[in-house]
Amino acid sequence: MSAGTRGITLCADDYALHPLVDEAVVLLAQAGRLSATSCMSTAPRWRTAAHDLKPLRPHLAVGLHFNLTEDHGGQHDAQALGTVLRQAYARQMPQDLMRKAWREQLDAFEQVMGTAPDFIDGHQHVHQLPGLRAAMQQEL
């Protein structure tokens, strides 16, 4: 890329959420059509799905897709998006619980991938909500 030009990063969210999502991400990355994927380390299939990402690095950026709202069929403690939004904007989210959520999800990512995520985003954009950013920064 020459000076003054901009690149586009194409990122597929929700890796590990469903086998078909994972298959699409891997195929697109292998074809050079995808720059990044963000992973749900709360998903029951995370450990298995992550195995397919390792050979794709360093050509594929791999990030954490922070999750508070997807319960994976009752297998993860999650809340409805409306509840999370109300609590965040009312400043009623307990910071110790938010730091714990960040820690657990980052640890799950790092244990499987062997490294910190290349970037962080959030399922339904929860990472940018008031209080959640501060908890993330404290945990990082």
C-alpha positions as CSV (number, residue, x, y, z in Angstrom):
1,M,0.0,0.0,0.0
2,S,1.4,3.4,-0.9
3,A,1.6,6.4,1.4
4,G,-1.7,8.2,1.7
5,T,-3.8,5.2,0.9
6,R,-6.0,3.4,3.4
7,G,-6.6,-0.3,3.8
8,I,-9.8,-2.0,4.8
9,T,-10.0,-4.6,7.6
10,L,-12.8,-7.0,7.1
11,C,-13.7,-8.7,10.4
12,A,-16.2,-11.6,10.9
13,D,-17.7,-11.6,14.4
14,D,-19.1,-14.5,16.4
15,Y,-16.4,-17.1,15.8
16,A,-17.2,-20.2,17.9
17,L,-20.9,-19.4,18.1
18,H,-21.9,-22.0,15.5
19,P,-20.1,-24.5,13.3
20,L,-21.3,-22.9,10.1
21,V,-20.0,-19.5,11.2
22,D,-16.7,-21.1,12.0
23,E,-16.5,-22.9,8.7
24,A,-17.3,-19.7,6.8
25,V,-14.6,-17.7,8.7
26,V,-12.0,-20.4,8.0
27,L,-12.8,-20.7,4.3
28,L,-12.8,-16.9,3.8
29,A,-9.5,-16.6,5.6
30,Q,-7.9,-19.4,3.6
31,A,-9.1,-17.6,0.4
32,G,-7.5,-14.3,1.6
33,R,-10.9,-12.7,1.7
34,L,-11.0,-12.0,5.5
35,S,-8.6,-9.9,7.6
36,A,-9.8,-10.7,11.1
37,T,-12.3,-12.6,13.2
38,S,-13.5,-12.0,16.8
39,C,-14.1,-15.0,19.0
40,M,-16.7,-15.8,21.6
41,S,-14.6,-17.5,24.3
42,T,-17.8,-18.1,26.3
43,A,-19.1,-20.5,23.6
44,P,-19.1,-24.2,24.6
45,R,-17.3,-25.0,21.3
46,W,-14.6,-22.4,21.8
47,R,-11.7,-24.8,22.5
48,T,-12.5,-27.0,19.5
49,A,-13.2,-24.1,17.1
50,A,-10.0,-22.2,18.1
51,H,-7.9,-25.1,16.9
52,D,-8.8,-24.2,13.3
53,L,-7.6,-20.6,13.7
54,K,-4.1,-21.3,14.8
55,P,-2.7,-22.2,11.3
56,L,-4.3,-19.0,9.9
57,R,-2.2,-16.7,12.0
58,P,-0.4,-14.4,11.4
59,H,-2.4,-13.6,8.2
60,L,-5.6,-13.5,10.2
61,A,-6.0,-11.1,13.2
62,V,-7.8,-12.9,16.0
63,G,-9.7,-11.0,18.7
64,L,-11.9,-11.4,21.6
65,H,-15.6,-10.8,21.0
66,F,-16.6,-9.9,24.6
67,N,-20.0,-11.3,25.5
68,L,-22.6,-10.4,28.1
69,T,-25.8,-11.1,26.2
70,E,-25.5,-14.5,24.4
71,D,-26.2,-17.5,26.8
72,H,-25.4,-20.2,24.3
73,G,-28.6,-22.1,25.0
74,G,-28.4,-21.6,28.7
75,Q,-24.7,-22.6,29.0
76,H,-23.4,-19.1,29.8
77,D,-24.7,-16.6,32.4
78,A,-26.0,-13.8,30.2
79,Q,-28.6,-11.0,30.3
80,A,-30.9,-9.6,27.8
81,L,-29.4,-6.7,25.8
82,G,-32.0,-4.3,27.2
83,T,-31.1,-5.2,30.8
84,V,-27.4,-4.7,30.0
85,L,-28.1,-1.3,28.4
86,R,-30.2,-0.1,31.3
87,Q,-27.7,-1.1,33.9
88,A,-24.8,0.4,32.0
89,Y,-26.3,3.8,31.4
90,A,-27.8,3.9,34.9
91,R,-24.3,3.1,36.2
92,Q,-25.7,0.1,38.1
93,M,-23.3,-2.6,36.7
94,P,-21.1,-3.8,39.6
95,Q,-17.5,-3.2,38.6
96,D,-16.2,-6.2,40.3
97,L,-18.5,-8.5,38.3
98,M,-17.6,-6.7,35.1
99,R,-13.9,-7.1,35.8
100,K,-14.5,-10.8,36.5
101,A,-16.3,-11.2,33.2
102,W,-13.4,-9.5,31.3
103,R,-10.9,-11.6,33.2
104,E,-12.7,-14.9,32.5
105,Q,-13.2,-14.2,28.9
106,L,-9.6,-13.0,28.3
107,D,-8.2,-15.9,30.2
108,A,-10.3,-18.4,28.2
109,F,-9.0,-16.8,25.0
110,E,-5.4,-16.7,26.1
111,Q,-5.4,-20.3,27.4
112,V,-6.5,-21.7,24.1
113,M,-4.7,-19.3,21.7
114,G,-1.5,-19.0,23.8
115,T,-1.5,-15.3,23.4
116,A,-3.5,-12.2,24.1
117,P,-6.1,-11.2,21.5
118,D,-5.0,-9.0,18.7
119,F,-8.0,-6.7,19.4
120,I,-11.2,-6.6,21.4
121,D,-14.7,-5.9,20.4
122,G,-18.1,-6.8,21.9
123,H,-21.1,-8.9,21.0
124,Q,-23.9,-6.4,20.4
125,H,-21.2,-3.7,21.0
126,V,-21.3,-4.1,24.8
127,H,-17.6,-3.4,25.1
128,Q,-18.2,0.4,24.6
129,L,-20.9,0.8,27.2
130,P,-20.3,3.0,30.3
131,G,-18.6,1.2,33.0
132,L,-17.6,-1.7,30.8
133,R,-14.8,0.2,29.2
134,A,-13.4,1.1,32.6
135,A,-13.6,-2.5,33.8
136,M,-11.8,-3.6,30.6
137,Q,-9.1,-1.1,31.0
138,Q,-8.6,-2.1,34.7
139,E,-8.4,-5.8,33.8
140,L,-6.0,-5.1,30.9
